[in-house]
């Protein structure tokens, strides 16, 4: 049986998160500025009530 770990996003996950988001943007032929990468990831780690939350599902 495949084990799946679900955990909150951490600062150390930024490199992999960027890789995934770049792939998403390339698929839709879109681009964003570096400032958008930084501010979005910061918000995913933030504690403000209206900030989005980031969760990871890790397989093996």
mmCIF file of the N, C-alpha and C atoms, coordinates in Angstrom:
data_MODEL
# 
_entry.id   MODEL 
# 
loop_
_atom_site.group_PDB 
_atom_site.id 
_atom_site.type_symbol 
_atom_site.label_atom_id 
_atom_site.label_alt_id 
_atom_site.label_comp_id 
_atom_site.label_asym_id 
_atom_site.label_entity_id 
_atom_site.label_seq_id 
_atom_site.pdbx_PDB_ins_code 
_atom_site.Cartn_x 
_atom_site.Cartn_y 
_atom_site.Cartn_z 
_atom_site.occupancy 
_atom_site.B_iso_or_equiv 
_atom_site.pdbx_formal_charge 
_atom_site.auth_seq_id 
_atom_site.auth_comp_id 
_atom_site.auth_asym_id 
_atom_site.auth_atom_id 
_atom_site.pdbx_PDB_model_num 
ATOM 1   N N  . UNK A 1 1  ? 0.840  -1.181 0.000   1.00 0.00 ? 1  UNK A N  1 
ATOM 2   C CA . UNK A 1 1  ? 0.000  0.000  0.000   1.00 0.00 ? 1  UNK A CA 1 
ATOM 3   C C  . UNK A 1 1  ? 0.888  1.249  0.000   1.00 0.00 ? 1  UNK A C  1 
ATOM 4   N N  . UNK A 1 2  ? 0.521  2.246  -0.775  1.00 0.00 ? 2  UNK A N  1 
ATOM 5   C CA . UNK A 1 2  ? 1.264  3.489  -0.864  1.00 0.00 ? 2  UNK A CA 1 
ATOM 6   C C  . UNK A 1 2  ? 0.952  4.366  0.343   1.00 0.00 ? 2  UNK A C  1 
ATOM 7   N N  . UNK A 1 3  ? 2.009  4.868  0.961   1.00 0.00 ? 3  UNK A N  1 
ATOM 8   C CA . UNK A 1 3  ? 1.838  5.757  2.109   1.00 0.00 ? 3  UNK A CA 1 
ATOM 9   C C  . UNK A 1 3  ? 1.817  7.203  1.630   1.00 0.00 ? 3  UNK A C  1 
ATOM 10  N N  . UNK A 1 4  ? 0.883  7.987  2.154   1.00 0.00 ? 4  UNK A N  1 
ATOM 11  C CA . UNK A 1 4  ? 0.767  9.398  1.806   1.00 0.00 ? 4  UNK A CA 1 
ATOM 12  C C  . UNK A 1 4  ? 0.875  10.212 3.087   1.00 0.00 ? 4  UNK A C  1 
ATOM 13  N N  . UNK A 1 5  ? 1.788  11.165 3.074   1.00 0.00 ? 5  UNK A N  1 
ATOM 14  C CA . UNK A 1 5  ? 1.948  12.084 4.201   1.00 0.00 ? 5  UNK A CA 1 
ATOM 15  C C  . UNK A 1 5  ? 1.357  13.430 3.790   1.00 0.00 ? 5  UNK A C  1 
ATOM 16  N N  . UNK A 1 6  ? 0.526  14.003 4.634   1.00 0.00 ? 6  UNK A N  1 
ATOM 17  C CA . UNK A 1 6  ? -0.027 15.338 4.376   1.00 0.00 ? 6  UNK A CA 1 
ATOM 18  C C  . UNK A 1 6  ? 0.470  16.251 5.490   1.00 0.00 ? 6  UNK A C  1 
ATOM 19  N N  . UNK A 1 7  ? 1.074  17.373 5.056   1.00 0.00 ? 7  UNK A N  1 
ATOM 20  C CA . UNK A 1 7  ? 1.632  18.299 6.037   1.00 0.00 ? 7  UNK A CA 1 
ATOM 21  C C  . UNK A 1 7  ? 1.561  19.723 5.494   1.00 0.00 ? 7  UNK A C  1 
ATOM 22  N N  . UNK A 1 8  ? 1.685  20.695 6.396   1.00 0.00 ? 8  UNK A N  1 
ATOM 23  C CA . UNK A 1 8  ? 1.703  22.089 5.959   1.00 0.00 ? 8  UNK A CA 1 
ATOM 24  C C  . UNK A 1 8  ? 2.962  22.402 5.146   1.00 0.00 ? 8  UNK A C  1 
ATOM 25  N N  . UNK A 1 9  ? 2.835  23.366 4.277   1.00 0.00 ? 9  UNK A N  1 
ATOM 26  C CA . UNK A 1 9  ? 3.956  23.867 3.496   1.00 0.00 ? 9  UNK A CA 1 
ATOM 27  C C  . UNK A 1 9  ? 4.970  24.501 4.446   1.00 0.00 ? 9  UNK A C  1 
ATOM 28  N N  . UNK A 1 10 ? 6.257  24.307 4.166   1.00 0.00 ? 10 UNK A N  1 
ATOM 29  C CA . UNK A 1 10 ? 7.332  24.882 4.971   1.00 0.00 ? 10 UNK A CA 1 
ATOM 30  C C  . UNK A 1 10 ? 8.252  25.700 4.076   1.00 0.00 ? 10 UNK A C  1 
ATOM 31  N N  . UNK A 1 11 ? 9.018  26.589 4.683   1.00 0.00 ? 11 UNK A N  1 
ATOM 32  C CA . UNK A 1 11 ? 9.935  27.438 3.920   1.00 0.00 ? 11 UNK A CA 1 
ATOM 33  C C  . UNK A 1 11 ? 10.889 26.608 3.059   1.00 0.00 ? 11 UNK A C  1 
ATOM 34  N N  . UNK A 1 12 ? 11.302 25.455 3.531   1.00 0.00 ? 12 UNK A N  1 
ATOM 35  C CA . UNK A 1 12 ? 12.222 24.599 2.785   1.00 0.00 ? 12 UNK A CA 1 
ATOM 36  C C  . UNK A 1 12 ? 11.602 24.018 1.516   1.00 0.00 ? 12 UNK A C  1 
ATOM 37  N N  . UNK A 1 13 ? 10.298 24.126 1.356   1.00 0.00 ? 13 UNK A N  1 
ATOM 38  C CA . UNK A 1 13 ? 9.607  23.585 0.185   1.00 0.00 ? 13 UNK A CA 1 
ATOM 39  C C  . UNK A 1 13 ? 9.565  24.557 -0.995  1.00 0.00 ? 13 UNK A C  1 
ATOM 40  N N  . UNK A 1 14 ? 10.126 25.742 -0.835  1.00 0.00 ? 14 UNK A N  1 
ATOM 41  C CA . UNK A 1 14 ? 9.967  26.769 -1.860  1.00 0.00 ? 14 UNK A CA 1 
ATOM 42  C C  . UNK A 1 14 ? 10.518 26.360 -3.226  1.00 0.00 ? 14 UNK A C  1 
ATOM 43  N N  . UNK A 1 15 ? 11.670 25.740 -3.277  1.00 0.00 ? 15 UNK A N  1 
ATOM 44  C CA . UNK A 1 15 ? 12.259 25.366 -4.568  1.00 0.00 ? 15 UNK A CA 1 
ATOM 45  C C  . UNK A 1 15 ? 11.347 24.420 -5.340  1.00 0.00 ? 15 UNK A C  1 
ATOM 46  N N  . UNK A 1 16 ? 10.843 23.412 -4.673  1.00 0.00 ? 16 UNK A N  1 
ATOM 47  C CA . UNK A 1 16 ? 9.954  22.449 -5.343  1.00 0.00 ? 16 UNK A CA 1 
ATOM 48  C C  . UNK A 1 16 ? 8.619  23.101 -5.700  1.00 0.00 ? 16 UNK A C  1 
ATOM 49  N N  . UNK A 1 17 ? 8.105  23.945 -4.819  1.00 0.00 ? 17 UNK A N  1 
ATOM 50  C CA . UNK A 1 17 ? 6.857  24.669 -5.102  1.00 0.00 ? 17 UNK A CA 1 
ATOM 51  C C  . UNK A 1 17 ? 7.010  25.524 -6.356  1.00 0.00 ? 17 UNK A C  1 
ATOM 52  N N  . UNK A 1 18 ? 8.146  26.236 -6.477  1.00 0.00 ? 18 UNK A N  1 
ATOM 53  C CA . UNK A 1 18 ? 8.389  27.059 -7.662  1.00 0.00 ? 18 UNK A CA 1 
ATOM 54  C C  . UNK A 1 18 ? 8.432  26.198 -8.924  1.00 0.00 ? 18 UNK A C  1 
ATOM 55  N N  . UNK A 1 19 ? 9.080  25.043 -8.833  1.00 0.00 ? 19 UNK A N  1 
ATOM 56  C CA . UNK A 1 19 ? 9.162  24.148 -9.999  1.00 0.00 ? 19 UNK A CA 1 
ATOM 57  C C  . UNK A 1 19 ? 7.768  23.749 -10.455 1.00 0.00 ? 19 UNK A C  1 
ATOM 58  N N  . UNK A 1 20 ? 6.918  23.400 -9.520  1.00 0.00 ? 20 UNK A N  1 
ATOM 59  C CA . UNK A 1 20 ? 5.552  23.001 -9.865  1.00 0.00 ? 20 UNK A CA 1 
ATOM 60  C C  . UNK A 1 20 ? 4.752  24.167 -10.438 1.00 0.00 ? 20 UNK A C  1 
ATOM 61  N N  . UNK A 1 21 ? 4.885  25.347 -9.832  1.00 0.00 ? 21 UNK A N  1 
ATOM 62  C CA . UNK A 1 21 ? 4.134  26.507 -10.319 1.00 0.00 ? 21 UNK A CA 1 
ATOM 63  C C  . UNK A 1 21 ? 4.621  26.932 -11.700 1.00 0.00 ? 21 UNK A C  1 
ATOM 64  N N  . UNK A 1 22 ? 5.946  26.858 -11.921 1.00 0.00 ? 22 UNK A N  1 
ATOM 65  C CA . UNK A 1 22 ? 6.461  27.181 -13.261 1.00 0.00 ? 22 UNK A CA 1 
ATOM 66  C C  . UNK A 1 22 ? 5.867  26.237 -14.305 1.00 0.00 ? 22 UNK A C  1 
ATOM 67  N N  . UNK A 1 23 ? 5.773  24.958 -13.987 1.00 0.00 ? 23 UNK A N  1 
ATOM 68  C CA . UNK A 1 23 ? 5.171  23.995 -14.905 1.00 0.00 ? 23 UNK A CA 1 
ATOM 69  C C  . UNK A 1 23 ? 3.719  24.333 -15.203 1.00 0.00 ? 23 UNK A C  1 
ATOM 70  N N  . UNK A 1 24 ? 2.986  24.722 -14.175 1.00 0.00 ? 24 UNK A N  1 
ATOM 71  C CA . UNK A 1 24 ? 1.581  25.129 -14.340 1.00 0.00 ? 24 UNK A CA 1 
ATOM 72  C C  . UNK A 1 24 ? 1.491  26.338 -15.276 1.00 0.00 ? 24 UNK A C  1 
ATOM 73  N N  . UNK A 1 25 ? 2.343  27.348 -15.003 1.00 0.00 ? 25 UNK A N  1 
ATOM 74  C CA . UNK A 1 25 ? 2.309  28.554 -15.832 1.00 0.00 ? 25 UNK A CA 1 
ATOM 75  C C  . UNK A 1 25 ? 2.719  28.267 -17.270 1.00 0.00 ? 25 UNK A C  1 
ATOM 76  N N  . UNK A 1 26 ? 3.716  27.417 -17.464 1.00 0.00 ? 26 UNK A N  1 
ATOM 77  C CA . UNK A 1 26 ? 4.132  27.069 -18.819 1.00 0.00 ? 26 UNK A CA 1 
ATOM 78  C C  . UNK A 1 26 ? 3.005  26.375 -19.579 1.00 0.00 ? 26 UNK A C  1 
ATOM 79  N N  . UNK A 1 27 ? 2.288  25.500 -18.914 1.00 0.00 ? 27 UNK A N  1 
ATOM 80  C CA . UNK A 1 27 ? 1.170  24.810 -19.558 1.00 0.00 ? 27 UNK A CA 1 
ATOM 81  C C  . UNK A 1 27 ? 0.152  25.814 -20.091 1.00 0.00 ? 27 UNK A C  1 
ATOM 82  N N  . UNK A 1 28 ? -0.131 26.843 -19.288 1.00 0.00 ? 28 UNK A N  1 
ATOM 83  C CA . UNK A 1 28 ? -1.110 27.854 -19.693 1.00 0.00 ? 28 UNK A CA 1 
ATOM 84  C C  . UNK A 1 28 ? -0.475 29.025 -20.443 1.00 0.00 ? 28 UNK A C  1 
ATOM 85  N N  . UNK A 1 29 ? 0.810  28.868 -20.787 1.00 0.00 ? 29 UNK A N  1 
ATOM 86  C CA . UNK A 1 29 ? 1.536  29.893 -21.526 1.00 0.00 ? 29 UNK A CA 1 
ATOM 87  C C  . UNK A 1 29 ? 1.422  31.253 -20.842 1.00 0.00 ? 29 UNK A C  1 
ATOM 88  N N  . UNK A 1 30 ? 1.660  31.251 -19.541 1.00 0.00 ? 30 UNK A N  1 
ATOM 89  C CA . UNK A 1 30 ? 1.570  32.467 -18.734 1.00 0.00 ? 30 UNK A CA 1 
ATOM 90  C C  . UNK A 1 30 ? 2.901  32.711 -18.033 1.00 0.00 ? 30 UNK A C  1 
ATOM 91  N N  . UNK A 1 31 ? 3.095  33.928 -17.583 1.00 0.00 ? 31 UNK A N  1 
ATOM 92  C CA . UNK A 1 31 ? 4.281  34.309 -16.839 1.00 0.00 ? 31 UNK A CA 1 
ATOM 93  C C  . UNK A 1 31 ? 3.881  35.226 -15.698 1.00 0.00 ? 31 UNK A C  1 
ATOM 94  N N  . UNK A 1 32 ? 4.680  35.219 -14.640 1.00 0.00 ? 32 UNK A N  1 
ATOM 95  C CA . UNK A 1 32 ? 4.504  36.186 -13.554 1.00 0.00 ? 32 UNK A CA 1 
ATOM 96  C C  . UNK A 1 32 ? 5.880  36.724 -13.181 1.00 0.00 ? 32 UNK A C  1 
ATOM 97  N N  . UNK A 1 33 ? 5.895  37.874 -12.576 1.00 0.00 ? 33 UNK A N  1 
ATOM 98  C CA . UNK A 1 33 ? 7.132  38.491 -12.128 1.00 0.00 ? 33 UNK A CA 1 
ATOM 99  C C  . UNK A 1 33 ? 7.691  37.765 -10.906 1.00 0.00 ? 33 UNK A C  1 
ATOM 100 N N  . UNK A 1 34 ? 8.984  37.906 -10.683 1.00 0.00 ? 34 UNK A N  1 
ATOM 101 C CA . UNK A 1 34 ? 9.622  37.313 -9.500  1.00 0.00 ? 34 UNK A CA 1 
ATOM 102 C C  . UNK A 1 34 ? 8.934  37.768 -8.215  1.00 0.00 ? 34 UNK A C  1 
ATOM 103 N N  . UNK A 1 35 ? 8.519  39.019 -8.163  1.00 0.00 ? 35 UNK A N  1 
ATOM 104 C CA . UNK A 1 35 ? 7.843  39.538 -6.972  1.00 0.00 ? 35 UNK A CA 1 
ATOM 105 C C  . UNK A 1 35 ? 6.561  38.760 -6.668  1.00 0.00 ? 35 UNK A C  1 
ATOM 106 N N  . UNK A 1 36 ? 5.900  38.280 -7.700  1.00 0.00 ? 36 UNK A N  1 
ATOM 107 C CA . UNK A 1 36 ? 4.669  37.496 -7.502  1.00 0.00 ? 36 UNK A CA 1 
ATOM 108 C C  . UNK A 1 36 ? 5.007  36.130 -6.908  1.00 0.00 ? 36 UNK A C  1 
ATOM 109 N N  . UNK A 1 37 ? 6.086  35.498 -7.387  1.00 0.00 ? 37 UNK A N  1 
ATOM 110 C CA . UNK A 1 37 ? 6.522  34.236 -6.777  1.00 0.00 ? 37 UNK A CA 1 
ATOM 111 C C  . UNK A 1 37 ? 6.770  34.439 -5.281  1.00 0.00 ? 37 UNK A C  1 
ATOM 112 N N  . UNK A 1 38 ? 7.554  35.477 -4.955  1.00 0.00 ? 38 UNK A N  1 
ATOM 113 C CA . UNK A 1 38 ? 7.912  35.729 -3.555  1.00 0.00 ? 38 UNK A CA 1 
ATOM 114 C C  . UNK A 1 38 ? 6.696  36.027 -2.695  1.00 0.00 ? 38 UNK A C  1 
ATOM 115 N N  . UNK A 1 39 ? 5.842  36.927 -3.153  1.00 0.00 ? 39 UNK A N  1 
ATOM 116 C CA . UNK A 1 39 ? 4.700  37.317 -2.325  1.00 0.00 ? 39 UNK A CA 1 
ATOM 117 C C  . UNK A 1 39 ? 3.695  36.179 -2.183  1.00 0.00 ? 39 UNK A C  1 
ATOM 118 N N  . UNK A 1 40 ? 3.506  35.387 -3.219  1.00 0.00 ? 40 UNK A N  1 
ATOM 119 C CA . UNK A 1 40 ? 2.574  34.265 -3.138  1.00 0.00 ? 40 UNK A CA 1 
ATOM 120 C C  . UNK A 1 40 ? 3.074  33.223 -2.152  1.00 0.00 ? 40 UNK A C  1 
ATOM 121 N N  . UNK A 1 41 ? 4.355  32.867 -2.240  1.00 0.00 ? 41 UNK A N  1 
ATOM 122 C CA . UNK A 1 41 ? 4.887  31.864 -1.310  1.00 0.00 ? 41 UNK A CA 1 
ATOM 123 C C  . UNK A 1 41 ? 4.853  32.395 0.117   1.00 0.00 ? 41 UNK A C  1 
ATOM 124 N N  . UNK A 1 42 ? 5.190  33.663 0.308   1.00 0.00 ? 42 UNK A N  1 
ATOM 125 C CA . UNK A 1 42 ? 5.117  34.260 1.645   1.00 0.00 ? 42 UNK A CA 1 
ATOM 126 C C  . UNK A 1 42 ? 3.704  34.182 2.199   1.00 0.00 ? 42 UNK A C  1 
ATOM 127 N N  . UNK A 1 43 ? 2.718  34.444 1.361   1.00 0.00 ? 43 UNK A N  1 
ATOM 128 C CA . UNK A 1 43 ? 1.330  34.369 1.818   1.00 0.00 ? 43 UNK A CA 1 
ATOM 129 C C  . UNK A 1 43 ? 0.932  32.935 2.153   1.00 0.00 ? 43 UNK A C  1 
ATOM 130 N N  . UNK A 1 44 ? 1.455  31.959 1.399   1.00 0.00 ? 44 UNK A N  1 
ATOM 131 C CA . UNK A 1 44 ? 1.146  30.556 1.700   1.00 0.00 ? 44 UNK A CA 1 
ATOM 132 C C  . UNK A 1 44 ? 1.700  30.136 3.058   1.00 0.00 ? 44 UNK A C  1 
ATOM 133 N N  . UNK A 1 45 ? 2.764  30.788 3.491   1.00 0.00 ? 45 UNK A N  1 
ATOM 134 C CA . UNK A 1 45 ? 3.343  30.504 4.807   1.00 0.00 ? 45 UNK A CA 1 
ATOM 135 C C  . UNK A 1 45 ? 2.782  31.413 5.892   1.00 0.00 ? 45 UNK A C  1 
ATOM 136 N N  . UNK A 1 46 ? 2.026  32.429 5.505   1.00 0.00 ? 46 UNK A N  1 
ATOM 137 C CA . UNK A 1 46 ? 1.564  33.453 6.436   1.00 0.00 ? 46 UNK A CA 1 
ATOM 138 C C  . UNK A 1 46 ? 0.536  32.962 7.440   1.00 0.00 ? 46 UNK A C  1 
ATOM 139 N N  . UNK A 1 47 ? 0.337  33.802 8.426   1.00 0.00 ? 47 UNK A N  1 
ATOM 140 C CA . UNK A 1 47 ? -0.614 33.496 9.501   1.00 0.00 ? 47 UNK A CA 1 
ATOM 141 C C  . UNK A 1 47 ? -1.800 34.455 9.534   1.00 0.00 ? 47 UNK A C  1 
ATOM 142 N N  . UNK A 1 48 ? -1.907 35.303 8.528   1.00 0.00 ? 48 UNK A N  1 
ATOM 143 C CA . UNK A 1 48 ? -3.028 36.241 8.494   1.00 0.00 ? 48 UNK A CA 1 
ATOM 144 C C  . UNK A 1 48 ? -4.327 35.473 8.230   1.00 0.00 ? 48 UNK A C  1 
ATOM 145 N N  . UNK A 1 49 ? -5.437 35.939 8.792   1.00 0.00 ? 49 UNK A N  1 
ATOM 146 C CA . UNK A 1 49 ? -6.699 35.196 8.664   1.00 0.00 ? 49 UNK A CA 1 
ATOM 147 C C  . UNK A 1 49 ? -7.144 34.937 7.221   1.00 0.00 ? 49 UNK A C  1 
ATOM 148 N N  . UNK A 1 50 ? -6.815 35.838 6.304   1.00 0.00 ? 50 UNK A N  1 
ATOM 149 C CA . UNK A 1 50 ? -7.292 35.672 4.932   1.00 0.00 ? 50 UNK A CA 1 
ATOM 150 C C  . UNK A 1 50 ? -6.207 35.176 3.981   1.00 0.00 ? 50 UNK A C  1 
ATOM 151 N N  . UNK A 1 51 ? -5.046 34.813 4.522   1.00 0.00 ? 51 UNK A N  1 
ATOM 152 C CA . UNK A 1 51 ? -4.000 34.235 3.678   1.00 0.00 ? 51 UNK A CA 1 
ATOM 153 C C  . UNK A 1 51 ? -4.409 32.830 3.264   1.00 0.00 ? 51 UNK A C  1 
ATOM 154 N N  . UNK A 1 52 ? -4.036 32.433 2.047   1.00 0.00 ? 52 UNK A N  1 
ATOM 155 C CA . UNK A 1 52 ? -4.276 31.035 1.650   1.00 0.00 ? 52 UNK A CA 1 
ATOM 156 C C  . UNK A 1 52 ? -3.350 30.122 2.449   1.00 0.00 ? 52 UNK A C  1 
ATOM 157 N N  . UNK A 1 53 ? -3.715 28.879 2.566   1.00 0.00 ? 53 UNK A N  1 
ATOM 158 C CA . UNK A 1 53 ? -2.879 27.906 3.257   1.00 0.00 ? 53 UNK A CA 1 
ATOM 159 C C  . UNK A 1 53 ? -2.308 26.935 2.239   1.00 0.00 ? 53 UNK A C  1 
ATOM 160 N N  . UNK A 1 54 ? -1.093 26.477 2.500   1.00 0.00 ? 54 UNK A N  1 
ATOM 161 C CA . UNK A 1 54 ? -0.478 25.503 1.621   1.00 0.00 ? 54 UNK A CA 1 
ATOM 162 C C  . UNK A 1 54 ? -0.329 24.166 2.338   1.00 0.00 ? 54 UNK A C  1 
ATOM 163 N N  . UNK A 1 55 ? -0.784 23.120 1.709   1.00 0.00 ? 55 UNK A N  1 
ATOM 164 C CA . UNK A 1 55 ? -0.608 21.761 2.217   1.00 0.00 ? 55 UNK A CA 1 
ATOM 165 C C  . UNK A 1 55 ? 0.069  20.917 1.154   1.00 0.00 ? 55 UNK A C  1 
ATOM 166 N N  . UNK A 1 56 ? 0.866  19.971 1.574   1.00 0.00 ? 56 UNK A N  1 
ATOM 167 C CA . UNK A 1 56 ? 1.525  19.050 0.659   1.00 0.00 ? 56 UNK A CA 1 
ATOM 168 C C  . UNK A 1 56 ? 0.999  17.658 0.875   1.00 0.00 ? 56 UNK A C  1 
ATOM 169 N N  . UNK A 1 57 ? 0.844  16.920 -0.192  1.00 0.00 ? 57 UNK A N  1 
ATOM 170 C CA . UNK A 1 57 ? 0.572  15.481 -0.132  1.00 0.00 ? 57 UNK A CA 1 
ATOM 171 C C  . UNK A 1 57 ? 1.808  14.809 -0.706  1.00 0.00 ? 57 UNK A C  1 
ATOM 172 N N  . UNK A 1 58 ? 2.545  14.117 0.144   1.00 0.00 ? 58 UNK A N  1 
ATOM 173 C CA . UNK A 1 58 ? 3.810  13.511 -0.251  1.00 0.00 ? 58 UNK A CA 1 
ATOM 174 C C  . UNK A 1 58 ? 3.610  12.001 -0.358  1.00 0.00 ? 58 UNK A C  1 
ATOM 175 N N  . UNK A 1 59 ? 3.944  11.459 -1.524  1.00 0.00 ? 59 UNK A N  1 
ATOM 176 C CA . UNK A 1 59 ? 3.831  10.030 -1.765  1.00 0.00 ? 59 UNK A CA 1 
ATOM 177 C C  . UNK A 1 59 ? 5.242  9.459  -1.788  1.00 0.00 ? 59 UNK A C  1 
ATOM 178 N N  . UNK A 1 60 ? 5.490  8.500  -0.912  1.00 0.00 ? 60 UNK A N  1 
ATOM 179 C CA . UNK A 1 60 ? 6.814  7.873  -0.802  1.00 0.00 ? 60 UNK A CA 1 
ATOM 180 C C  . UNK A 1 60 ? 7.899  8.901  -0.673  1.00 0.00 ? 60 UNK A C  1 
# 
